[in-house]
């Protein structure tokens, strides 16, 4: 670890200006980063090439950092090549760019050649300029407390006597996998700060684990999230509540799991936000400090029983989720057009950003109305199965 760190520091001394060097050395022990949470996911404030400021998603599930194509000219960057990657839709070539100077609240470093992709409309609204992937995350050690929106970074190992430290094995390079159990089945959980839910379960494992057999009393079926099509094959995504999972001796009760065509058992931020986490990349250890001193019932999850999003391609608001517990679910179907939300239609907004912000504002309330084919429905937040942390 020390040799690796010295190598990084020497490289920085050679390539950075004197004032940048002094900034880096001043915060070598620890640096608190400017961050924000958007819909349960962590974003970190950055400055790139001393020209562009904005936020990047902290996603250790991404193998490489990502920069949105629209920012290349502002950053003075060029496409230097292409990398073949495997996606759900098949193998695809993704452009990559040269290294980028990075400033993290005073910490000066470099982003190794990043993927270049098109920006989404939601990210334009929130000033998101890309993603921080594991090829940068693995260079430092991190202390992350999602409940306080607090992130610290340093070169030395984080250690706290109150934490339960687990060593993660060599699986897919430096990815953070932890051995644990779902009910009585041994699995490897991927600790994923880029996933805003609780748990993903690959559908190919569901029969092996018996999660959908009538004899298994360790889960409850909640509902379907629609049927996306991948490679022309319908991918039914289902939500279940698993009685408990075990993570290196940490027992977590009543976990809402999404089952679908995934390739990992992803543990997301709705679980991780109940712990202060020390991620020591060089030591391959991760420490959990429970934010609950005693087993307590958390506030119940809430939803409207129905969800929808704005399609920038169709310029329409479409139903995209219908939950099993929703009493009026028979009146709706996936892809159905929502004509109005609280009396406003798409034509009442000047751009896509305004529409998305308005939808988020409505969903933050306890109730609101939607109109479909001249019929108005009142959506009220309902309590859904609780999560208990032990």
C-alpha positions as CSV (number, residue, x, y, z in Angstrom):
1,X,0.0,0.0,0.0
2,X,2.8,2.4,1.0
3,X,4.8,1.7,-2.2
4,X,1.6,2.2,-4.3
5,X,0.8,5.5,-2.6
6,X,4.4,6.8,-3.0
7,X,4.2,6.0,-6.7
8,X,1.0,7.9,-7.1
9,X,2.4,10.9,-5.2
10,X,5.6,11.0,-7.3
11,X,3.5,10.9,-10.5
12,X,1.5,13.8,-9.2
13,X,4.6,15.8,-8.3
14,X,5.8,15.4,-11.9
15,X,2.6,16.2,-13.7
16,X,0.8,18.9,-11.6
17,X,1.5,22.5,-11.1
18,X,3.1,23.7,-7.8
19,X,-0.2,25.0,-6.3
20,X,-2.0,21.8,-7.2
21,X,0.8,19.8,-5.5
22,X,0.5,21.9,-2.3
23,X,-3.3,21.4,-2.3
24,X,-2.9,17.6,-2.7
25,X,-0.3,17.3,0.1
26,X,-2.4,19.5,2.4
27,X,-5.3,17.0,2.4
28,X,-3.3,13.8,2.2
29,X,-4.6,12.7,5.6
30,X,-8.3,13.2,5.0
31,X,-10.5,15.3,2.8
32,X,-14.3,15.9,3.2
33,X,-16.0,15.9,-0.2
34,X,-18.9,18.0,-1.3
35,X,-21.8,15.7,-2.2
36,X,-25.5,15.4,-2.7
37,X,-28.0,12.6,-2.7
38,X,-30.4,12.3,-5.7
39,X,-33.1,9.6,-5.4
40,X,-31.0,7.5,-3.0
41,X,-27.8,7.6,-5.0
42,X,-24.6,9.4,-4.1
43,X,-23.1,12.2,-6.3
44,X,-19.7,13.9,-5.7
45,X,-18.8,17.4,-6.7
46,X,-15.9,17.6,-9.1
47,X,-13.9,20.0,-11.2
48,X,-12.4,18.6,-14.4
49,X,-9.4,20.0,-16.3
50,X,-9.8,23.2,-14.2
51,X,-12.7,24.1,-16.7
52,X,-15.9,22.3,-15.8
53,X,-17.6,21.8,-12.5
54,X,-20.5,19.5,-11.7
55,X,-21.5,16.2,-10.0
56,X,-20.5,12.7,-10.9
57,X,-22.3,9.5,-9.7
58,X,-20.3,7.4,-7.2
59,X,-20.7,4.0,-8.8
60,X,-18.3,1.2,-7.8
61,X,-20.3,-1.1,-10.0
62,X,-18.9,0.7,-13.1
63,X,-15.5,-0.6,-14.1
64,X,-14.4,2.7,-15.6
65,X,-15.3,6.4,-15.2
66,X,-17.8,7.9,-17.6
67,X,-17.9,11.4,-19.1
68,X,-20.9,12.7,-21.1
69,X,-20.1,13.4,-24.7
70,X,-21.7,16.8,-24.6
71,X,-18.8,18.1,-22.4
72,X,-15.9,17.0,-24.5
73,X,-15.4,20.3,-26.3
74,X,-15.6,22.3,-23.0
75,X,-13.0,20.0,-21.5
76,X,-10.7,20.2,-24.6
77,X,-10.8,16.4,-24.9
78,X,-10.6,14.1,-27.9
79,X,-11.8,10.5,-28.5
80,X,-8.7,8.3,-28.4
81,X,-10.1,4.9,-29.1
82,X,-12.9,2.4,-28.5
83,X,-13.4,-0.4,-26.1
84,X,-15.6,-3.5,-26.7
85,X,-18.0,-4.2,-23.8
86,X,-20.7,-6.7,-23.2
87,X,-24.2,-5.2,-22.7
88,X,-27.6,-6.7,-22.2
89,X,-28.3,-6.0,-25.9
90,X,-25.0,-7.7,-27.0
91,X,-21.4,-6.6,-27.5
92,X,-20.9,-2.9,-28.3
93,X,-18.1,-0.5,-28.9
94,X,-17.8,2.5,-26.5
95,X,-15.5,5.4,-27.2
96,X,-12.9,6.4,-24.7
97,X,-11.1,9.6,-24.1
98,X,-7.7,10.7,-22.8
99,X,-6.9,11.1,-19.1
100,X,-8.7,14.0,-17.3
101,X,-7.4,16.2,-14.5
102,X,-9.6,15.8,-11.5
103,X,-10.2,18.1,-8.5
104,X,-12.2,16.5,-5.6
105,X,-12.8,19.4,-3.2
106,X,-9.1,20.2,-3.2
107,X,-7.7,16.6,-3.8
108,X,-5.9,16.6,-7.1
109,X,-5.8,13.4,-9.1
110,X,-6.5,12.1,-12.6
111,X,-9.3,10.1,-14.2
112,X,-7.8,7.3,-16.3
113,X,-9.2,7.2,-19.8
114,X,-13.0,7.4,-19.5
115,X,-15.9,6.0,-21.4
116,X,-17.8,8.6,-23.4
117,X,-21.6,8.3,-23.6
118,X,-24.6,10.4,-24.4
119,X,-26.1,12.4,-21.5
120,X,-29.7,11.9,-20.2
121,X,-32.2,14.6,-19.8
122,X,-32.5,14.0,-16.0
123,X,-28.7,14.5,-15.7
124,X,-28.8,17.8,-17.6
125,X,-31.4,19.0,-15.0
126,X,-29.2,18.1,-12.1
127,X,-25.8,19.2,-13.6
128,X,-24.5,15.6,-13.7
129,X,-21.4,15.3,-15.9
130,X,-20.5,11.7,-15.6
131,X,-19.8,8.7,-13.3
132,X,-16.9,8.0,-11.0
133,X,-16.1,4.3,-11.6
134,X,-14.0,1.7,-9.8
135,X,-10.8,2.5,-11.7
136,X,-10.7,5.8,-9.7
137,X,-12.5,4.6,-6.6
138,X,-9.9,1.8,-6.0
139,X,-7.0,4.4,-5.8
140,X,-8.3,5.7,-2.4
141,X,-10.0,4.7,0.9
142,X,-13.5,6.0,1.6
143,X,-15.7,6.7,4.6
144,X,-19.3,6.9,3.5
145,X,-22.4,7.8,5.6
146,X,-25.4,8.1,3.3
147,X,-27.7,9.1,6.1
148,X,-25.7,12.3,6.7
149,X,-24.7,12.8,3.0
150,X,-21.1,12.7,4.2
151,X,-18.1,11.3,2.3
152,X,-14.5,11.4,3.4
153,X,-11.4,10.2,1.4
154,X,-7.8,9.6,2.3
155,X,-4.8,7.5,1.4
156,X,-4.5,5.7,4.8
157,X,-6.7,2.9,6.0
158,X,-9.9,3.9,7.8
159,X,-10.3,2.1,11.1
160,X,-13.0,2.3,13.9
161,X,-13.1,0.0,16.9
162,X,-17.0,0.0,16.6
163,X,-17.0,-1.3,13.1
164,X,-17.4,-4.9,11.9
165,X,-14.6,-5.3,9.3
166,X,-14.9,-7.9,6.6
167,X,-12.3,-8.9,4.0
168,X,-13.6,-9.2,0.4
169,X,-12.1,-11.8,-1.9
170,X,-10.7,-11.5,-5.4
171,X,-13.8,-11.6,-7.6
172,X,-13.9,-9.5,-10.8
173,X,-10.7,-7.7,-9.9
174,X,-11.2,-5.3,-7.1
175,X,-15.0,-5.3,-6.9
176,X,-16.5,-5.5,-3.4
177,X,-18.1,-8.9,-3.0
178,X,-19.0,-10.2,0.5
179,X,-20.0,-13.8,1.3
180,X,-23.4,-14.1,3.0
181,X,-26.7,-15.9,2.9
182,X,-30.2,-15.3,1.6
183,X,-32.3,-17.5,3.9
184,X,-30.2,-20.7,3.9
185,X,-28.5,-20.3,0.6
186,X,-24.8,-19.1,0.4
187,X,-24.3,-16.2,-2.1
188,X,-21.8,-13.4,-2.8
189,X,-23.4,-10.0,-2.4
190,X,-22.0,-7.2,-4.6
191,X,-21.9,-4.0,-2.5
192,X,-23.2,-1.5,-5.0
193,X,-23.4,2.2,-4.3
194,X,-24.8,2.9,-7.7
195,X,-28.0,0.9,-7.1
196,X,-30.7,2.8,-5.3
197,X,-32.8,-0.2,-4.2
198,X,-32.3,-2.9,-1.5
199,X,-31.4,-6.1,-3.2
200,X,-31.2,-7.5,-6.8
201,X,-31.6,-11.3,-7.2
202,X,-30.7,-12.9,-10.6
203,X,-33.8,-14.8,-11.8
204,X,-31.6,-17.7,-13.0
205,X,-31.0,-18.4,-9.2
206,X,-34.5,-18.1,-8.0
207,X,-35.5,-21.8,-8.7
208,X,-32.2,-23.1,-7.2
209,X,-33.0,-21.1,-4.0
210,X,-36.6,-22.2,-3.9
211,X,-37.8,-18.6,-3.5
212,X,-40.9,-19.1,-5.6
213,X,-41.9,-22.6,-4.4
214,X,-45.2,-22.9,-2.5
215,X,-43.3,-24.7,0.3
216,X,-40.9,-21.8,1.0
217,X,-42.3,-19.6,3.7
218,X,-39.2,-17.4,3.7
219,X,-40.6,-14.8,1.3
220,X,-43.7,-12.8,0.3
221,X,-44.6,-11.9,-3.2
222,X,-45.3,-8.2,-3.6
223,X,-45.8,-7.6,-7.4
224,X,-44.5,-7.0,-10.9
225,X,-42.5,-4.0,-12.2
226,X,-43.5,-4.5,-15.8
227,X,-42.0,-6.7,-18.5
228,X,-38.9,-5.1,-20.2
229,X,-37.7,-6.8,-23.3
230,X,-34.0,-7.8,-23.5
231,X,-32.6,-9.4,-26.7
232,X,-36.3,-9.9,-27.8
233,X,-36.9,-12.0,-24.7
234,X,-39.5,-10.7,-22.2
235,X,-37.8,-10.2,-18.8
236,X,-40.4,-10.3,-16.0
237,X,-39.2,-8.3,-13.0
238,X,-40.8,-9.3,-9.7
239,X,-40.6,-7.9,-6.2
240,X,-40.5,-10.1,-3.2
241,X,-39.8,-9.6,0.5
242,X,-37.2,-12.0,1.9
243,X,-37.5,-12.8,5.6
244,X,-33.8,-12.2,6.2
245,X,-30.3,-12.0,4.7
246,X,-27.0,-12.4,6.5
247,X,-24.0,-10.4,5.6
248,X,-20.9,-11.6,7.4
249,X,-22.8,-11.9,10.7
250,X,-25.0,-8.8,10.1
251,X,-28.5,-10.0,9.9
252,X,-31.0,-7.8,8.0
253,X,-34.7,-8.7,8.2
254,X,-37.5,-8.2,5.7
255,X,-35.5,-7.2,2.6
256,X,-37.4,-6.1,-0.5
257,X,-35.7,-7.8,-3.4
258,X,-36.1,-7.3,-7.1
259,X,-35.8,-10.5,-9.1
260,X,-35.0,-10.2,-12.8
261,X,-32.5,-10.8,-15.6
262,X,-29.5,-9.5,-13.5
263,X,-26.1,-11.1,-13.2
264,X,-25.3,-10.2,-9.6
265,X,-26.8,-10.2,-6.1
266,X,-26.5,-6.4,-5.8
267,X,-26.9,-4.9,-2.3
268,X,-28.1,-1.3,-2.8
269,X,-28.1,2.1,-1.0
270,X,-31.5,1.5,0.8
271,X,-29.6,-1.1,2.9
272,X,-26.2,0.6,2.9
273,X,-27.7,3.9,4.2
274,X,-28.3,2.2,7.5
275,X,-24.6,1.9,8.1
276,X,-21.5,4.1,8.1
277,X,-19.1,2.3,5.8
278,X,-15.3,2.3,5.7
279,X,-14.2,1.1,2.3
280,X,-10.5,0.4,2.4
281,X,-9.6,-0.5,-1.2
282,X,-5.9,-1.1,-0.7
283,X,-6.5,-3.5,2.2
284,X,-9.6,-5.1,0.5
285,X,-11.6,-4.6,3.7
286,X,-15.0,-3.0,4.3
287,X,-16.2,-1.9,7.7
288,X,-19.9,-1.5,8.8
289,X,-20.9,0.7,11.7
290,X,-24.7,0.3,12.4
291,X,-26.5,3.6,12.7
292,X,-29.1,1.8,14.9
293,X,-27.9,1.1,18.5
294,X,-30.7,-1.5,19.0
295,X,-32.9,-3.5,16.7
296,X,-35.7,-1.0,15.7
297,X,-38.4,-0.8,13.1
298,X,-37.5,1.7,10.4
299,X,-40.2,3.9,8.9
300,X,-42.2,1.9,6.4
301,X,-41.5,2.2,2.7
302,X,-44.2,4.1,0.9
303,X,-45.4,4.3,-2.7
304,X,-48.4,5.3,-4.7
305,X,-49.1,1.8,-6.0
306,X,-48.5,3.2,-9.4
307,X,-45.5,4.8,-11.0
308,X,-44.8,6.5,-14.3
309,X,-42.0,8.4,-16.1
310,X,-41.7,11.0,-18.9
311,X,-40.4,9.5,-22.2
312,X,-38.2,12.1,-23.9
313,X,-38.5,10.1,-27.2
314,X,-42.3,9.9,-27.2
315,X,-42.8,13.3,-25.4
316,X,-45.4,11.5,-23.3
317,X,-45.8,10.5,-19.6
318,X,-46.2,6.7,-19.5
319,X,-47.2,4.2,-16.7
320,X,-44.1,2.0,-16.1
321,X,-44.8,0.2,-12.8
322,X,-48.0,-1.3,-11.2
323,X,-47.6,-2.8,-7.8
324,X,-49.6,-5.9,-6.7
325,X,-51.0,-4.2,-3.6
326,X,-52.6,-1.4,-5.6
327,X,-56.4,-1.7,-5.4
328,X,-57.1,0.0,-8.7
329,X,-54.4,-1.9,-10.7
330,X,-57.0,-3.4,-13.0
331,X,-57.6,0.1,-14.5
332,X,-54.0,0.4,-15.7
333,X,-51.4,-1.2,-17.9
334,X,-47.7,-0.7,-18.6
335,X,-47.1,1.9,-21.3
336,X,-50.5,3.6,-20.7
337,X,-50.4,7.4,-21.4
338,X,-51.0,9.8,-18.5
339,X,-52.7,12.8,-20.0
340,X,-52.4,15.1,-16.9
341,X,-50.7,15.3,-13.5
342,X,-52.5,17.6,-11.1
343,X,-54.2,19.2,-14.0
344,X,-51.1,19.9,-16.0
345,X,-50.2,18.2,-19.3
346,X,-46.9,17.9,-21.2
347,X,-47.8,20.9,-23.4
348,X,-47.9,23.2,-20.3
349,X,-44.1,22.9,-19.9
350,X,-41.4,24.6,-22.0
351,X,-38.8,21.8,-21.8
352,X,-38.1,18.2,-20.6
353,X,-36.3,19.4,-17.4
354,X,-39.4,21.3,-16.2
355,X,-41.6,18.1,-16.7
356,X,-39.2,15.9,-14.8
357,X,-38.9,18.3,-11.9
358,X,-42.6,18.7,-11.8
359,X,-43.1,14.9,-11.6
360,X,-40.5,14.6,-8.8
361,X,-42.3,17.4,-6.9
362,X,-45.7,15.6,-7.2
363,X,-44.2,12.3,-6.1
364,X,-42.7,14.0,-3.0
365,X,-46.2,14.9,-1.8
366,X,-48.6,12.6,0.1
367,X,-51.1,12.6,-2.7
368,X,-51.7,13.9,-6.2
369,X,-54.1,13.3,-9.1
370,X,-53.5,11.9,-12.6
371,X,-55.9,12.0,-15.6
372,X,-56.2,9.2,-18.1
373,X,-58.8,9.3,-20.9
374,X,-60.8,12.0,-19.1
375,X,-60.9,9.9,-15.9
376,X,-59.2,11.4,-12.8
377,X,-57.5,9.2,-10.2
378,X,-56.2,10.3,-6.8
379,X,-52.9,8.6,-5.9
380,X,-52.2,8.4,-2.2
381,X,-48.9,7.1,-0.6
382,X,-49.5,3.7,0.9
383,X,-47.5,1.8,3.5
384,X,-45.8,-1.2,2.1
385,X,-43.8,-4.0,3.9
386,X,-41.4,-2.7,6.5
387,X,-37.7,-3.3,6.8
388,X,-36.2,-4.1,10.2
389,X,-32.4,-3.8,10.8
390,X,-31.0,-6.1,13.5
